[in-house]
Amino acid sequence: MSSSQPIDLRLPTPGCYADPIKAGIDADAVFDGMTEHLFFTLGKLATSASLRDLYMALSYAVRDRLMTRYLASQEAIRAKPHKTVAYFSAEFLIGPQLNNNLLNLGIQEEAEEAVKRFGIESLNDILEVEEEPGLGNGGLGRLAACYMESLASLQVPAIGYGIRYEFGIFNQIIRDGWQIEVTDKWLKGGWPWELPQPDESCFVGFGGRTENYIDDQGNYRSRWIPSEHAIGVPHDIPILGYRVNNCDRLRLWRADATESFDFYAFNIGDYYGAVEEKVASETISKVLYPNDGTDEGRRLRLKQQHFFVSCSLQDMIRSLETRNIPVEQFSENWTVQLNDTHPAIAVAELMRLLIDNHHFEWDQAWDITNRSVAYTNHTLLPEALEKWDLNLFKSLLPRHLELIYEINKRFLQQVRLRYPGNDLILRKLSIIDEEGSKAVRMAHLATIGAHNVNGVAALHSDLIKRQLMPEFADLWPEKFTNVTNGVTPRRWVALSNPELASLLDQEIGSNWITNMDLLTQLEEKENDSNFLDVFGATKLLGKRKLAGYIHRQTGILVDPSTLFDVQVKRIHQYKRQHLNALQIIAQYLRIKNGTAHSIAPRTVIFGGKAAPGYLMAKLMIRFINGIAEVVNADPDMDGKLRVVFLPDYNVKLGEQVYSATDLSEQISTAGKEASGTGNMKFAMNGALTIGTLDGANVEIRDRVGKENFFLFGKTESEIMKLRKNGYDPKQYIEKSPELSEAIRLIELGHFSNGDNELFRPLLNSLTGYDPFFVMADFDDYLLAQDRVSKAWQNHKEWNRMALLNTARSGFFSSDRSIREYCSSIWKVNPLEVEITCNIN
Ligand SMILES: *Cc1c(COP(=O)(O)O)cnc(C)c1O
């Protein structure tokens, strides 16, 4: 299925295309490129082009300008073998592409000028047209996208492997205060950033049976005879690094049916039966599962996982073969990072490909697998640890199950030697869960198969070793490491906060964008009153823009001079949006009672999607909107309190929000949030954090300074102790008059038009079990909010603290994370891509 086109001999240098319409980067060339695409690609005259036409034309013109770099990057690897990162992730939440590519190419101003020649006022009008591919749920998918951008910017050869879902995460609308899910049709109207490569398609099997046979040389072998197949068609997205020639690839697989029609069924007149097979296989990449951190255990999801992992591993082996590199050298040429357990089947699939297809002996196959694979754990929540029902697994992947049994057998023998006679540990560590109905534990498969297991923040990695997998950590102490997450400063500062970016350029030069440690130079300005005013003014600009957006989206008028207090992230009980909501009620009551003496005027902003089946999270959204309705309609609240729920939180909205925030709410139950990355985006943009000692908050506080962070709440070990000693939320409610009063008001139906049943499940949870210790942390949270209010009174001081947050958050650049992965886990070096011809 592979064919390579001969290089067009008309080109001056192989891989170069010097036509200025395709490659020039001045405004004239961009304009000409747009005009050409309007005419030839879109079939439109410049005089009648819509904003969307111009968006498409500019995107195609920009894509043209990536191609020389993209092909040269692939050619560099082909010419000289170099270890390449394969980042396996079921989600890539890449966000809008156009502006990122303009920035990384360095042609934002040229594009602005070109666009103006079409009579457009501002490039922003065109950027706003872009719809983002919502191919992820939240933090995990966004992390994969930040990592791809950093890999390219650090000139590391890399390929991201994932799924091209036809429908991404649903679009959220709010009706009568409730979340409504609407299908995300991101591909409608065409998406200009992908390049389908059908000639590099792969076959993937499912179901069927295994059989043993003797080959021509008399060796006993096993093989899998699947009962159905799908075809994976790669769709490639170029990921250009910042101001470098390296342009990596994100390869997403779309599932096609093997045969458009089953001719046998068709011929006997079963038309619907004939199309059914096609529908079934194409369903594999139809839709992203909108769950965030719960294990759904659906057959189709396991199919998705095996589908993209198998395609990707086959693709990697094929790439060795086409370069005449022996498959024995797989681990010298590839390093595979598993983003959570979603791609953990890779351990068994690589073993299968090596043993069954390439006839390796077990030990050599295992050595190659173990050397190449590493696993990133993203959660400690038991309900989020992936397990597959054994019968389901066997029916879909019978050969993989045999291999997993063999992996498990050999592993358990190791455990036996380490813990003689300890049956309990054997049962605990086994890949097969034998408690209750049998299941395959994917985290165990990944941990056993990988040479490295990392958590995503210092506290989280520590808890993996101490609580989640103590025996594994005991068996293999060096295997367990930490790489604290990071976010790319290109998207999360330069693109999303142009006001701050240009201030930074002025003050410290533009190198911060690839070396965020340089931001510490800003510390010198902490007592420079004029500078602090300017710094505060850039924040105000962002807040004005956000206020405009809020008004357009929700009709609510908010005052940009108030404290913008923001909690945007998936809606989840452990993230405790309801703790924030209760705090708002307490402030509301203080204002009503005339006891609000020194509270800061606030605009509290929420955003986030709830998994469609997560009823409590959906009720939390309804709760926030119920509070917003009461507060925003009450004239007593004018100038003091506003509550906003921004619908459809996604990357594009995040870009507007992180940069326009004064106070970042990071209030999860200690020990529950693995890392968080929203917390980092806020801090970089000069928001102060109110937060618990959870995930990366701990490291953020260490770095920005404890005096520049509003800490509250029980620590992870205090929570553990509470749980052990029998936690009773009622005791906390009784002790707290403000909490009791808030709860009484909710019970009376004050935030539900008198309906005293609506929020009953939420109240029952909080006052009954309170599994996330909301009541235990409430009073301390309120005190921390009072410290926030007090600090807000002194604007100069607030701006100083905000500046120090920006100055000291360079560590949270994903460039730093990727450097750590490269040196300590992947052992990969950069490969500078050179372009020998003159493309400009
Ligand atoms: C950064 C980001 C997240 C992760 O937010 P957390 O606060 O770390 O949970 C989720 N969704 C989007 C769109 C993001 O940009």
The ligand as a Gaussian input file, in Angstrom:
#p B3LYP/6-31G(d) Opt

LIG

0 1
 C       -5.763000      23.940000      29.899000
 C       -7.084000      23.411000      29.521000
 C       -7.713000      22.464000      30.321000
 C       -7.112000      21.939000      31.600000
 O       -7.556000      22.738000      32.667000
 P       -7.340000      22.281000      34.196000
 O       -7.698000      23.518000      34.937000
 O       -5.904000      21.934000      34.334000
 O       -8.260000      21.166000      34.442000
 C       -8.963000      22.003000      29.941000
 N       -9.561000      22.453000      28.821000
 C       -8.987000      23.376000      28.030000
 C       -9.710000      23.844000      26.816000
 C       -7.729000      23.880000      28.340000
 O       -7.169000      24.776000      27.525000

